[in-house]
Amino acid sequence: MKQVARVLSTYSADLFGICSVLYELGGLVVMHDASGCNSTYNTHDEPRWYDIESMIYISGLIENDVILGNDEKLISDVIEAASETQPKFIAISAALIPLFMSTDMKGIARIIEKRTGIPTFGFTTNAMDTYVLGGNMVYREFLGRFCPNLESIPTSPEENSLSVNLLGVTPLDFSIVGNVEALRDYFKEHGIEINCCMTMGCTVEEMANAHKADVNIVCSSLAIDGARVLQDKYGTPAVLGIPMGKSASFDLEQLIRKSAVDGKSRILGSTEELYSIPSLEHAKSSYTLRDRARGGIWIVSEVLNAAGIRYTLEHDLGLDEVHILCPTQVDARALRDGDVMVRDEADIENVLKGADCVIADPIYRRILTRDENGNLPHFINMPHEAYSGRMYRSHIPIFTGVDFTEWLAGKIDAADEHIDINDIMKTNKPYKKFI
């Protein structure tokens, strides 16, 4: 019962991470589960649903097909839908029930591809892991399939301008409140060309030209495996980090330019110079309750976002004793001694007990405990689309760019702010696809 979420929410599931990454790419994406999960995704995890058409489907799994192992029903339905929609690719992922039945998603994908001739991907998801693992599955398989090997790429004159690929850009981490636009503006202002923004405002064809970039910028831990694939194929180095605040905005540019010259990968906030991208296996490193720090400031978020907030607190505001609680399963080598990586509600409550300040999605306020004087930690609302969905979307700040320093400084010094759940119509802001 320890894993039960009593008052907290859960992060967007792995198969929703797959849907989010693939949403704009023109493919047929099928979640293999009972009817209803599709509305869960588009209602809570996909703000683009209201303005951009996408072929996201649910298989409508029924009890008889589960008991009898009727995989042919799924196969024939997908083939029929593909014949009508003519997608660029097909992707199928599994929820918990197919997992229990040991459904061979990759085998089903091979059958569908053989019958249709359309590139098909099968993802062995479980709807229990977070969106970060699902996103990495997509980047690993998709870039591995559609990005040509280096020897098959015709030579072309080298360009003098520095260009980058942005990996891991989805509404789950950046929402639709202006952070993606601010991210694009940042690179434009620093004279760095964006070759491809994966995957908000890009196409499959642009992703296939990922080799043209000098450096890959990993903006979320859901894309680490994508950076590994591109490094293995083309030797392209990666820089892990987000330009959040004044110091990070300046230092990230320096890391990008260094990596473009020497081919080494780097992590914002670390002095490491890496010859290879951190593996997802590193997520099994031991950041346990036993070794956690006590007191201080705690940030709860996806690890690269949390690392960006910490960078601003330490380098711009001069604060210390800043720690990260990572609940999304992948640490990206951005954690350090005193940080923890836990998911269970009881463990999270234990970690945050005694904190002086907590920066997290508003839902985490529910789990805070009072100290011996009856005081709660100072709480700074940092809504996360992958956690609370549209509930607090209008309160998500523009955290990319130099202005984040001023925003965060104001929140550190201000009294606690209690925010209400947004009205549904207010949160369904139109999303405009980048051209």
C-alpha positions in Angstrom: 0.0 0.0 0.0 3.0 2.3 0.2 2.7 3.1 -3.4 -0.9 4.4 -3.2 -1.3 8.1 -3.9 -3.6 9.3 -1.1 -3.6 13.0 -1.6 -1.0 13.6 -4.4 -1.4 13.2 -8.1 0.7 11.0 -10.5 2.9 12.1 -13.3 1.8 11.7 -16.9 2.2 8.0 -17.8 4.8 6.6 -20.2 2.3 6.0 -23.0 1.2 9.6 -22.8 4.8 10.7 -23.1 4.9 8.8 -26.3 1.7 10.5 -27.6 3.1 13.9 -26.6 6.4 13.5 -28.4 4.7 12.1 -31.6 1.6 14.5 -31.6 2.6 16.8 -34.4 4.5 14.4 -36.6 1.7 13.1 -38.8 1.6 9.5 -37.5 -1.1 7.1 -36.4 -0.6 6.7 -32.6 -2.7 4.0 -30.9 -2.9 3.3 -27.1 -3.9 -0.3 -26.6 -6.3 -0.1 -23.7 -10.0 0.0 -22.8 -12.0 2.9 -24.2 -11.7 6.0 -22.0 -7.9 6.4 -21.7 -7.9 8.6 -24.8 -10.0 11.2 -23.1 -7.7 11.1 -20.1 -4.8 12.0 -22.3 -6.4 14.8 -24.4 -8.2 16.3 -21.4 -5.3 16.4 -18.9 -2.1 16.0 -20.8 -2.5 17.5 -24.3 -3.4 21.2 -24.6 -2.7 21.1 -28.4 -5.8 18.9 -28.8 -8.1 21.9 -29.1 -6.2 23.5 -32.0 -4.1 20.9 -33.9 -5.5 17.7 -35.4 -3.6 14.6 -34.6 -4.3 10.9 -35.1 -4.3 9.7 -31.5 -6.5 6.7 -31.0 -7.5 4.1 -28.4 -7.9 0.5 -29.3 -11.1 0.0 -27.3 -9.8 -3.3 -25.7 -12.7 -5.5 -24.4 -12.7 -8.3 -21.9 -13.2 -11.2 -24.5 -10.3 -10.0 -26.6 -8.1 -9.9 -23.4 -9.1 -13.4 -22.3 -8.8 -15.0 -25.7 -5.6 -13.1 -26.7 -7.2 -11.7 -29.8 -4.4 -9.6 -31.1 -5.7 -9.9 -34.6 -8.5 -7.5 -33.6 -6.0 -4.8 -32.8 -3.9 -5.5 -35.9 -6.9 -5.4 -38.3 -8.3 -2.2 -36.7 -4.9 -0.4 -37.0 -4.5 -1.5 -40.6 -8.0 -0.3 -41.5 -7.4 3.1 -39.8 -4.1 3.4 -41.6 -5.7 2.7 -45.0 -8.1 5.6 -44.4 -5.7 8.1 -42.9 -2.4 7.3 -44.7 -0.1 8.2 -41.8 3.7 8.7 -42.1 4.2 6.1 -39.5 2.3 4.0 -36.9 3.0 3.7 -33.2 1.3 1.4 -30.7 1.8 1.4 -27.0 0.3 -0.7 -24.2 -1.5 0.1 -21.0 -1.5 -2.1 -17.9 -4.0 -4.8 -19.0 -2.0 -5.7 -22.2 1.1 -5.8 -20.0 -0.5 -8.3 -17.7 -1.4 -10.4 -20.7 2.2 -10.3 -22.0 1.1 -8.7 -25.2 4.0 -8.6 -27.7 3.8 -5.0 -28.9 6.9 -5.2 -31.0 5.7 -8.4 -32.6 2.4 -6.8 -33.4 4.2 -3.8 -34.9 6.2 -6.0 -37.2 3.0 -7.7 -38.5 1.4 -4.3 -39.1 4.4 -3.0 -40.9 4.6 -6.1 -43.1 1.0 -5.8 -44.1 0.9 -2.0 -44.7 4.4 -1.1 -45.7 4.2 1.8 -43.2 7.0 2.2 -40.6 5.5 0.9 -37.4 6.8 1.1 -33.8 5.7 -1.1 -30.9 6.4 0.3 -27.4 6.3 -2.0 -24.4 4.9 0.5 -22.0 2.9 -0.2 -18.8 1.0 3.0 -17.9 2.7 2.9 -14.5 6.1 4.5 -15.4 6.3 8.3 -16.0 6.2 10.2 -19.2 10.0 10.5 -19.1 10.6 6.8 -19.8 7.9 6.8 -22.6 9.5 9.9 -24.2 12.9 8.2 -24.2 11.5 5.1 -25.9 10.2 7.3 -28.8 13.4 9.2 -29.2 15.5 6.1 -29.2 13.4 4.2 -31.7 12.3 7.1 -33.9 15.7 8.8 -34.4 17.3 5.4 -34.8 14.9 4.5 -37.6 14.5 7.8 -39.5 17.9 9.4 -39.1 20.2 8.0 -41.9 23.6 6.6 -41.1 26.4 9.1 -41.6 28.0 7.2 -44.5 24.7 7.5 -46.5 24.5 11.3 -46.2 25.8 13.2 -49.2 28.6 15.7 -48.3 27.7 19.3 -48.4 29.6 22.6 -47.8 30.1 23.4 -44.1 28.1 26.3 -42.8 29.7 28.9 -40.5 26.7 29.5 -38.3 26.3 27.5 -35.1 23.1 25.4 -35.1 21.5 23.2 -32.5 18.7 20.6 -32.2 16.3 21.1 -29.2 15.3 17.7 -27.8 12.6 17.1 -25.3 10.4 20.1 -26.0 6.7 19.1 -25.3 3.8 20.7 -23.5 4.3 18.2 -20.6 7.3 20.2 -19.5 7.0 23.5 -21.3 3.1 23.9 -21.5 1.7 26.4 -24.0 2.1 29.6 -22.0 5.1 31.0 -23.9 8.1 29.0 -22.8 8.7 27.5 -26.2 8.6 30.9 -27.8 10.9 32.3 -25.2 13.3 29.3 -25.8 13.4 30.0 -29.5 13.9 33.8 -28.8 16.9 32.9 -26.6 18.8 31.1 -29.3 17.9 33.7 -31.9 19.2 36.5 -29.6 22.5 34.6 -29.1 23.0 34.0 -32.8 22.4 30.3 -32.6 20.3 28.7 -35.3 17.7 26.1 -34.4 17.9 23.2 -36.8 15.0 21.3 -35.3 12.8 21.8 -32.3 11.8 18.3 -31.3 8.8 18.0 -31.2 6.8 21.2 -31.1 6.8 22.8 -34.5 8.8 20.3 -36.4 8.3 17.5 -39.0 9.6 14.0 -39.5 11.7 15.3 -42.4 13.3 17.9 -40.1 14.1 15.3 -37.5 15.7 13.2 -40.3 18.1 16.1 -40.9 19.2 16.2 -37.2 22.8 15.5 -38.4 23.0 19.1 -39.6 23.2 20.5 -36.0 26.5 21.1 -34.3 25.1 20.4 -30.8 22.0 18.8 -29.3 20.4 20.6 -26.4 18.5 18.3 -24.1 15.8 20.4 -22.6 14.1 17.5 -20.6 15.3 14.2 -19.3 12.6 12.5 -21.6 15.0 13.0 -24.5 18.4 11.7 -23.2 18.2 8.6 -25.3 17.6 10.7 -28.4 20.9 12.6 -27.7 22.6 9.2 -27.3 21.3 8.0 -30.6 22.5 11.2 -32.4 25.9 11.0 -30.8 26.3 7.4 -31.8 25.2 8.1 -35.4 27.0 11.4 -36.0 29.2 12.1 -33.0 27.2 15.2 -32.2 27.8 16.3 -28.6 25.0 17.3 -26.2 24.5 19.9 -23.6 21.9 19.1 -20.9 20.2 22.1 -19.5 17.6 25.0 -19.9 18.4 28.7 -20.0 16.5 29.6 -16.8 17.6 32.9 -15.3 20.5 35.3 -16.0 23.4 33.0 -15.1 22.1 29.9 -16.8 21.3 31.9 -19.9 24.8 33.1 -20.1 26.6 29.9 -19.1 24.5 27.7 -21.3 25.6 29.6 -24.4 29.3 29.1 -23.3 28.8 25.4 -22.9 27.2 25.1 -26.3 30.0 26.9 -28.0 32.6 24.8 -26.2 30.9 21.6 -27.1 30.7 22.6 -30.7 34.4 23.1 -30.8 35.7 20.1 -28.8 32.9 17.6 -29.3 32.4 16.9 -25.6 29.0 16.7 -23.9 28.3 18.9 -20.9 25.6 19.4 -18.2 24.7 22.8 -17.0 25.7 23.0 -13.3 28.4 20.3 -13.5 32.1 20.6 -14.3 32.0 17.2 -16.0 33.0 17.0 -19.6 31.5 13.8 -21.0 32.6 11.7 -24.0 29.3 9.9 -23.9 25.7 10.9 -23.0 24.5 9.7 -19.6 22.6 6.5 -19.9 19.1 5.9 -18.5 20.8 3.1 -16.4 22.2 5.9 -14.4 18.7 6.5 -13.0 19.4 3.4 -10.9 22.0 5.3 -8.9 21.4 5.5 -5.2 19.8 8.8 -4.2 18.1 7.4 -1.1 16.1 8.7 1.9 19.0 7.6 4.1 21.4 10.0 2.4 19.1 12.9 1.9 19.8 16.4 3.1 17.7 18.0 5.9 16.2 21.4 5.8 17.0 24.1 3.2 15.2 24.6 -0.1 13.7 21.6 -1.9 12.7 21.6 -5.6 10.3 18.9 -6.8 10.2 18.6 -10.6 11.6 16.9 -13.7 15.3 16.9 -13.1 16.6 19.3 -15.7 13.9 21.8 -14.8 14.7 21.4 -11.2 18.4 21.8 -11.9 17.7 25.0 -13.8 15.8 26.4 -10.8 18.6 25.5 -8.5 21.1 27.2 -10.8 19.2 30.4 -10.6 18.8 30.2 -6.8 22.5 29.6 -6.3 24.2 31.7 -9.0 21.7 34.6 -9.3 20.3 34.9 -5.8 23.2 33.6 -3.8 21.3 31.0 -1.8 22.7 27.7 -0.6 21.3 24.4 0.8 19.2 23.9 -2.3 18.2 20.3 -3.0 16.3 18.4 -5.6 13.6 15.7 -5.2 13.3 14.0 -8.5 10.1 11.9 -8.9 10.4 11.2 -12.6 12.8 8.2 -12.6 15.7 9.7 -14.6 18.4 11.7 -13.0 20.4 12.8 -16.0 23.5 13.2 -13.8 22.0 16.4 -12.6 21.6 15.2 -9.0 24.3 15.5 -6.3 24.8 14.5 -2.7 21.8 15.2 -0.6 19.3 15.0 -3.5 16.9 12.2 -3.7 14.9 10.3 -6.4 11.7 8.9 -5.0 8.1 8.5 -6.2 6.0 7.2 -3.3 3.9 9.6 -1.4 5.1 8.5 2.0 8.7 9.0 0.9 8.0 12.4 -0.6 6.3 13.5 2.7 9.3 12.3 4.6 11.8 14.2 2.4 10.0 17.5 2.6 9.5 17.3 6.4 11.5 20.0 8.0 12.2 21.9 4.7 12.5 25.7 5.0 11.1 26.3 1.5 9.5 24.0 -1.2 9.3 24.9 -4.9 6.9 22.5 -6.6 3.5 22.0 -8.3 0.7 23.3 -6.1 -0.6 19.8 -5.5 2.5 19.1 -3.4 1.3 21.7 -0.8 -1.2 19.0 0.4 1.6 16.9 1.8 3.6 19.4 3.8 3.8 19.0 7.5 4.1 21.6 10.3 7.3 21.9 12.4 7.4 21.9 16.2 6.3 25.5 16.2 3.3 24.8 14.0 4.7 26.5 10.9 4.6 25.1 7.3 7.5 25.5 4.9 7.4 28.6 2.6 5.8 27.3 -0.6 6.4 28.6 -4.1 4.0 27.5 -6.8 5.7 26.1 -9.9 2.9 24.3 -11.7 3.9 21.4 -14.0 1.7 20.4 -16.9 2.8 16.7 -16.7 1.7 16.6 -13.0 -1.4 18.8 -12.5 -2.4 19.1 -16.2 -4.5 22.1 -17.0 -5.5 22.8 -13.4 -3.0 25.6 -12.8 -1.9 26.3 -16.3 -2.5 30.1 -16.2 -0.1 30.2 -13.2 2.9 28.6 -15.0 5.6 31.2 -15.3 7.8 32.0 -18.3 10.9 30.2 -16.9 13.1 30.3 -20.0 15.2 33.4 -20.3 16.8 36.0 -18.0 13.5 37.3 -16.6 13.0 34.1 -14.6 15.6 35.4 -12.1 13.4 38.4 -11.2 10.3 36.2 -11.0 11.9 33.7 -8.6 13.4 36.5 -6.5 10.0 38.0 -6.0 8.5 34.6 -5.0 11.3 33.9 -2.5 10.7 37.1 -0.6 6.9 37.1 -0.9 4.3 35.6 1.3 2.8 32.2 0.4 0.4 32.4 -2.4 -2.6 30.1 -2.6 -3.9 29.7 -6.1 -7.2 28.3 -7.2 -7.8 25.6 -9.8 -8.4 27.3 -13.2 -11.7 27.5 -14.9 -11.6 24.9 -17.8 -12.3 27.4 -20.5 -9.6 29.7 -19.2 -7.0 27.1 -19.4 -7.8 25.9 -23.0 -5.7 28.6 -24.5 -5.1 28.3 -28.3 -1.9 26.7 -29.2 -0.4 28.0 -32.5 1.9 25.7 -34.4 5.3 27.2 -35.2 6.0 27.9 -38.9 
